[in-house]
Amino acid sequence: MNSVEAERLEFKEAKNNFDLEKLVQYCVAIANEGGGVLILGVTDQAPRRVVGSRAFEDLERTKSQLVDRLKLRVDADVIAHPDGRVVAFTIPPRPLGVPLHHNGAYLMRAGESLVAMTPDRLRRIFDEVVPDHSAEIVPAATMADLEPGAIEKFRELWRRKSGNEQIDRMGPDQLLADAELAPDGRISVAALVLLGTRAGLGRHLAQAELVAEYRSADASIAPQQRLEFREGFLRYFDELLRFVQARNEVQQFRDGLIIRDIPTINEVAAREAILNAVSHRDYRHAGSIFLRLYPRRIEIVSPGGFPPGVTAENILWRQAPRNRRLAEALAKCGFVERSGQGADRMFEESIKEGKPRPDFAGTDDYQVALTLRGDVQDVAFLRFLERVGQETLVSFSTTDLVVLDIVHRGEEVPKNLASRVPQLVEKGVLERYGRGRKKLMLSRRFYAFVGRKGEYTRRRGLDKPHSKMLLLQHLEQFETATIQEFEQALPGHVRHAIHRLLRELKREGKVVMLGSKRGSRWTLKK
């Protein structure tokens, strides 16, 4: 009742009836959005109230009609409520790669309206089941479009990773055929991306290009250095890493009597970010990958949005390789893991160095934008992680580190990470505090370790006797006070908790309320 209406939730009054065609349209749109619920018999404007609905009294017949029209099973339930009959239709998500339509119109939600799907939304749905583009054959390409030096580099890396000495005895044709980069001598997109010559890529896959720029300040219009790599990835990867490291400043911080150095750009995180951009970008788009290096951050923008099913929120555990053949070849070289651990490493390295988590702001349906920031923001938190690492960190996952970082920054732990909280509380690195809906904070152990015991007490809040005494002291100083002024005096308490304390003080005969509720003030009882 208190939820905000969105793409996957809709309320309708429908007191007497609701048109079946309209029901079908809503089911189509909600299924295209990933599934959700349509509720009849409730007002759609807040504050909502149950008004009851007589629509679709024969629910079994209605469900049968929906199956015939949608080819999906929509569950329908009657919820008995004192204020009337409520009907809830639970709509499943559409099949993978198949948008639903009503009379030829592919519908989606736009606010409270139903509108036709935009071409880019349709394309992304159809792309969910598109074959691996990197495995497609480029008909006009030949072995002459591949760089011999890159082929030998691939051979060396594959043999070193696999330990198979037979790889050294294969001819180039056999080597690429066994790696499925050039089956039967036909050159694939993945082969061009990894091994192509500049001329070959110019003829067949010009978008397989990476542009690297360095700017000394955000306001710089022109880069101080610009490199354009239009050749096989194996030919320029080492040079690209040297470009990043050459501009990588070292930050110093004091740990007791010892001064320690931390590079601004973590080499492991930067490496994984580049590999992700090359292996997961959409090579059907004409754009290039852009790497922009600044003194305190690195930005990488690659064409094509996230693969279907992947978002910035689930990237740590949802894997959906867009270019499987390319990813497999990179795994043979030891560059990437087939299980897809690149994002994990970026998050781990950033958090362990006290830096902000990888930021995907700017990502949309047409590009993935990643920013790795290099400022060490809290040396104390970094030292605490190192100390915990010496004791128990070996059993912590990347998700655990993300939860610790979220709590440390005062953010709310999202629902999809909440399952890790009990284990972290049990390990003594997190604590719950407050009444009602508990909040989370780093444990007393952290504040003791960094010498902030007073901050621990302040953040955890005063106990009830101390809180009541503080309210009385405030009234002694100012004679009267509003609830807003009490909130300033007790910033760690929500309003209803302060009201509860005031009611107890009133029962104890210590305070009285003056005036009406809206404009009321509190004062000490004479």
PENORQUI-V603737 format. One record per helix or strand. SS is the DSSP state (H for helix, E for strand). FROM is the first residue (numbers start at 0). TO is the last residue. If there is no record, write none. Layout:
SS,FROM,TO
SS,FROM,TO
//
This chain:
E,5,5
E,8,11
H,19,31
E,35,39
E,41,41
E,49,49
H,58,69
E,74,80
E,83,90
E,100,101
E,104,109
E,112,115
H,118,126
H,132,134
E,136,136
H,142,144
E,145,145
H,147,161
H,164,168
H,171,177
H,182,184
E,187,187
H,188,194
E,195,195
H,197,203
E,209,213
E,224,228
H,232,245
E,249,254
E,257,262
H,266,279
E,288,293
E,296,302
H,323,331
H,341,351
E,358,358
E,366,372
H,378,390
H,392,394
H,397,407
H,414,425
E,429,432
E,438,441
H,443,448
H,452,459
H,463,477
E,479,480
H,482,488
H,494,506
E,510,513
E,520,523
//
